[in-house]
């Protein structure tokens, strides 16, 4: 049972965070994935089954559509469970800014949320994009009107018609955030604008995307925050730092995690063994080997009792508690148990 519960939670957590293509807005999802008798379906935030479990795999909704998988092929449904795109795709990603990357064979392109092919299947099976702390191979999603396509001789920025608006040679570039795209040159990181002009030269050992006007950067083993001119606005004193979410960022100091605001002021002192970004006013934290939730004052609102826990999305979070896993609401009450 324990292993089954961990596997189910892992699947729920993966589905809740999948697609860093992530520029997508998960807050648009009002249904949550659940698994019953080996099949996936959807519940609402009250725990009522809305789409009967019938799919081999299912993902969260974005832009009114959700990916589903049947017999190794992927497609899309709407919130009533109606098929928008029949599951005959070799792979597919979540919608972002009205378009989703889909693929057949070794080619991929983009569809809108009616299933219409907007940018034909002609891009080669060679791409790379950022997810979390590492890199995965998947087609890029649109962000701020552009998708960043890795080519044999550099990088193309395409618009939503598929037109190449900028081509750069050599540098590796991530999707745009706050008007800037992160570049990597000789192992150092910097930023360019949408015309390909260097705004902040590549000088950092590590860097995160801009969020709320600031980006976390690492140099000589310490993390700080810079603004869009490259000016350091929060001093380099942390062992690790996250992007800002809901006005606060996670920072690590002396093996403990806490939170700061955009001015660098400590909002919640480093006292947790682990911590995640805020979502819907609450954040996952770890104390004494268990996970719970705190509010923005640092008050524990759901006691650390879970072996694993994920962020709140649309009022629910997936958790694992001694072999019992499912969804809880913000009071800590289970509304669905696997």
Secondary structure, DSSP 4 states (H G I P E B T S, - for coil): -HHHHHHHHHHHHHHHH--SGGGS-GGG---EEEEETTEEEEE-TTS-EEEEEEESEEEEEETTEEEEEETTEEEEE-TTS-EEEEEEESEE---BTTEEEEEETTEEEEEETTS-EEEEEEEES---EEETTEEE--PPPPBTTBEEEEETTEEEEE-TTS-EEEEESS-EEEEEETTEEEEEETTEEEEE-TTS-EEEEEEESEE---BTTBEEEEETTEEEEE-TTS-EEEEEEESEE---BTTBEEEEETTEEEEE-TTS-EEEEEEESEE---BTTBEEEEETTEEEEE-TTS-EEEEEEESEE---BTTBEEEEETTEEEEE-TTS-EEEE-
